Amino acid sequence: MKITRSLIDKLIALSNGESLPACRLTGEWVNELVRDGILVSSSRGSKRSLKAVDRESFVKALARIDERFADLKKTRNLLMDDGSSGGALRASQAADSGNSKLKMRRSFPGFLVNSYEAIDAQLNGRSCVILPEEGSCVFVSDWERFVIPSDVIVVGIENPENFRFIRQQRYLFESCLPGKQLLFVSRYPQSCDLRNWLMGIGNPYVHFGDYDLAGIRIFITEFHRYLPDRSSYLIPSDVEERLRNGSTERFQGNYYENRHLSSDIPELQALIDLIMKYHKGYDQEGYISF
């Protein structure tokens, strides 16, 4: 991604609560922000616009996408017009960074893993055991050389709090996936590393997200489309009861953008039908049992 003054100005405008024509800000990372409910896309006639739902959430999401977005004003001050469109990031303006040049690469490639049972894995050809102490997890930066046994099920957890407290949800995982070895992964900080790793291994993938239309869309667009034959959504047996007593606001907050959502997975389509039946959603945090 090329960082220009023009791009930073657009992000600053969004962070200040302004609307922006959708055609002026494009890319898969923008689509992710819309799917995650960070940006809302609205239409007026043939024109679409983008607006940040919540400034704090928007700023945090930007920082996860690229560390240079963590302080938009500082990054803008590092930009100078060198004759190119919008101004390119110049080495001579990088004094604040402590580096002669702001690199285009992320400092922390990789993803987080967790487990409540020991999993024998390999990293860079060496054996390692994945079993973090409670209250901690492992960050796998050299993910291209990270190998797990073929019978391990990878469980992607969407919400950071659910990822932190996997032991407090063990009852749920053991009821839905009995007798299986489970490796829990988190896609935050958001990047394609986790998905690329999943595409390179043959293990089954189970997605544990919110029980609303936005959560299901994340699974369909970010994972199932790339892993069509070995990905599924974690659907507990009591999900209908929880939806019946769920949040109407959760449903209404992401209904418009996802109102035509459907799935070729029968179980997932049944979940979509339940959400549409009750007009409610349910946050996955509700399954944490302290």
C-alpha positions in Angstrom: 0.0 0.0 0.0 1.4 3.4 -1.0 1.1 6.0 1.7 0.4 9.4 0.3 -0.7 12.7 1.7 -4.0 12.3 -0.1 -4.7 9.0 1.5 -3.9 10.3 5.0 -6.1 13.3 4.5 -9.0 11.0 3.6 -8.4 8.9 6.7 -8.2 12.0 8.9 -11.5 13.3 7.5 -13.2 10.0 8.3 -11.7 10.0 11.8 -13.2 13.5 12.3 -16.7 12.1 11.5 -16.9 13.3 7.9 -18.4 11.3 5.1 -16.3 10.4 2.1 -17.4 9.3 -1.4 -16.7 5.5 -1.6 -15.0 5.9 -5.0 -12.2 7.9 -3.3 -11.2 5.1 -0.9 -10.9 1.6 -2.3 -9.1 -1.6 -1.6 -9.6 -4.9 0.1 -8.6 -3.4 3.5 -11.4 -0.8 3.0 -13.8 -3.6 2.3 -12.7 -5.4 5.5 -13.5 -2.3 7.5 -17.0 -2.2 6.0 -17.5 -5.9 6.6 -16.3 -5.5 10.2 -18.8 -2.7 10.8 -16.0 -0.1 11.4 -17.0 1.8 8.3 -20.6 2.1 7.2 -21.4 2.3 3.5 -24.6 4.2 2.6 -26.2 4.9 -0.8 -28.0 8.0 -2.1 -29.2 7.4 -5.6 -26.2 6.0 -7.6 -23.6 7.5 -5.2 -22.1 5.6 -2.2 -20.4 7.2 0.8 -18.3 5.9 3.7 -18.4 7.0 7.3 -16.7 5.8 10.5 -19.3 4.4 12.9 -17.1 5.2 15.9 -13.9 7.2 15.9 -12.0 5.2 18.5 -12.8 1.9 16.8 -11.8 3.3 13.5 -8.5 4.6 14.7 -7.7 1.3 16.4 -8.6 -0.7 13.3 -6.4 1.5 11.1 -3.4 0.9 13.5 -3.9 -2.9 13.1 -3.9 -2.6 9.3 -0.7 -0.5 9.1 1.5 0.8 11.9 1.9 4.1 10.0 -1.9 4.7 10.5 -1.4 4.7 14.3 -0.8 8.5 14.3 -2.3 10.0 11.2 -1.2 13.6 12.0 2.4 12.6 12.6 2.4 10.5 9.4 1.0 13.4 7.5 3.8 15.7 8.8 6.3 13.2 7.5 4.9 13.6 4.0 6.3 16.2 1.6 5.5 16.9 -2.0 8.2 15.6 -4.2 6.4 16.1 -7.4 4.5 12.9 -7.3 0.7 12.7 -6.9 -0.2 13.5 -3.3 3.3 13.4 -2.1 5.3 10.3 -1.3 6.8 9.4 2.1 10.3 10.8 2.1 13.3 9.5 4.0 14.4 13.0 4.8 11.2 13.6 6.8 11.5 10.4 8.9 13.4 11.9 11.8 10.6 11.1 14.2 10.7 7.5 13.3 14.4 7.0 14.2 14.9 5.5 10.8 16.3 7.0 7.6 13.4 5.5 5.7 9.9 4.3 6.7 9.6 0.9 5.3 6.6 -0.5 3.5 6.8 -3.8 5.4 5.0 -4.6 8.6 7.1 -4.9 11.7 5.1 -7.9 13.0 4.0 -10.3 10.3 2.2 -13.4 11.6 -0.6 -14.2 14.0 -1.5 -15.3 17.5 -2.0 -18.9 18.5 -3.3 -20.5 21.8 -4.3 -23.8 23.2 -5.4 -25.4 26.5 -3.8 -28.8 25.6 -0.3 -29.4 24.4 0.1 -29.5 20.6 3.3 -30.8 19.1 4.3 -28.5 16.3 7.3 -27.5 14.3 8.8 -24.1 13.7 11.7 -23.7 11.3 12.2 -27.5 11.3 12.5 -27.7 15.1 10.0 -29.3 17.5 8.0 -27.0 19.7 5.0 -27.5 22.0 2.1 -25.0 21.9 0.7 -24.7 25.4 0.8 -21.1 26.6 0.3 -20.4 30.3 -3.1 -19.2 31.2 -3.2 -15.4 30.6 -0.7 -15.6 27.7 -0.6 -16.7 24.0 2.1 -17.3 21.4 2.8 -15.0 18.4 4.0 -16.9 15.4 5.9 -14.5 13.2 7.7 -17.0 11.0 4.3 -18.5 10.0 5.5 -19.9 6.6 7.6 -22.4 8.6 5.0 -23.2 11.2 3.7 -26.8 10.9 1.0 -28.6 13.0 -0.2 -32.2 12.9 -2.7 -33.0 10.2 -5.4 -34.1 12.7 -5.4 -30.8 14.6 -8.5 -28.6 14.0 -7.7 -24.9 13.6 -10.3 -22.7 15.4 -10.3 -19.1 14.4 -11.7 -16.8 17.1 -12.9 -13.5 15.9 -13.2 -11.6 19.2 -10.0 -10.9 21.2 -11.7 -11.4 24.5 -12.9 -14.9 23.5 -9.3 -15.7 22.3 -7.9 -14.6 25.7 -10.3 -16.8 27.7 -10.3 -20.1 25.8 -10.2 -22.2 29.0 -13.4 -20.5 30.1 -15.0 -21.8 26.9 -13.6 -25.3 27.0 -17.1 -26.7 27.7 -18.3 -25.2 24.4 -15.5 -26.5 22.3 -15.6 -29.9 23.8 -19.4 -30.1 23.1 -19.1 -28.9 19.5 -15.8 -30.6 18.6 -15.6 -33.6 21.0 -12.3 -35.6 21.2 -10.4 -33.2 18.9 -7.1 -31.5 19.3 -7.7 -27.8 18.8 -5.3 -24.9 17.9 -6.9 -21.5 18.5 -5.8 -18.7 16.2 -6.6 -15.0 16.0 -6.5 -12.9 12.8 -5.5 -9.8 14.7 -3.5 -7.8 13.9 -5.5 -8.0 10.7 -3.5 -9.2 7.8 -3.5 -12.0 5.2 -0.9 -14.1 7.0 -3.3 -16.3 8.9 -5.4 -17.0 5.8 -2.3 -17.7 3.7 -1.1 -20.1 6.3 -4.5 -21.9 6.4 -4.4 -22.1 2.6 -1.0 -23.8 2.7 -2.0 -26.5 5.2 -4.6 -29.2 4.9 -6.1 -29.0 8.3 -9.9 -28.3 8.8 -10.8 -24.8 9.9 -13.7 -23.9 12.2 -14.6 -20.2 12.5 -16.0 -18.9 15.9 -17.5 -15.5 15.4 -20.5 -13.5 16.4 -23.9 -14.9 15.7 -25.0 -12.1 13.5 -25.0 -11.3 9.8 -21.7 -9.3 9.9 -19.9 -12.2 11.7 -21.1 -14.7 9.1 -20.1 -12.5 6.3 -16.5 -12.2 7.6 -16.4 -16.0 7.6 -17.8 -16.4 4.1 -15.7 -13.7 2.5 -12.4 -14.0 4.4 -12.2 -17.7 4.9 -14.8 -20.0 3.3 -14.2 -18.6 -0.2 -10.5 -19.6 0.1 -11.1 -22.9 2.0 -14.4 -24.1 0.5 -14.0 -27.8 1.3 -12.6 -27.6 4.8 -14.1 -24.7 6.6 -17.2 -24.4 8.8 -18.8 -22.1 11.3 -19.0 -23.1 15.0 -22.7 -23.4 15.7 -23.6 -24.4 19.3 -26.7 -26.5 20.0 -28.3 -23.7 22.1 -27.8 -20.9 19.5 -31.5 -20.5 18.7 -32.3 -20.0 22.4 -29.5 -17.4 22.7 -30.7 -15.6 19.5 -34.3 -15.6 20.8 -33.0 -13.6 23.8 -30.3 -11.7 21.8 -29.8 -8.1 20.8 -32.1 -6.3 18.4 -29.5 -3.5 18.2 -26.9 -6.0 17.1 -29.2 -7.2 14.3 -30.2 -3.7 13.1 -26.6 -2.4 13.3 -25.4 -4.6 10.4 -28.7 -5.6 8.7 -28.7 -3.2 5.7 -25.3 -4.1 4.4 -25.9 -7.9 4.8 -29.6 -8.2 4.1 -29.0 -10.4 1.1 -26.5 -12.7 2.7 -26.8 -16.4 2.0 -24.7 -19.5 2.2 -24.3 -22.8 0.3 -23.6 -24.5 3.6 -26.9 -25.9 4.9 -26.1 -25.4 8.6 -24.9 -21.9 8.0 -27.9 -21.0 6.0 -30.1 -22.4 8.8 -28.3 -20.0 11.2 -28.9 -17.1 8.8 -32.6 -18.0 8.8 -32.7 -18.0 12.6 -31.1 -14.5 12.7 -33.6 -13.3 10.2 -36.5 -15.0 12.0 -35.8 -13.3 15.4 -34.3 -10.1 14.0 -31.6 -10.4 16.7 -27.9 -11.1 17.0 -25.7 -12.6 19.7 -22.2 -11.7 20.7 -19.8 -14.6 21.0 -18.5 -13.2 24.3 -21.7 -14.5 25.8 -20.2 -18.0 25.7 -17.4 -17.1 28.1 -18.1 -18.7 31.4 -16.2 -17.2 34.3 
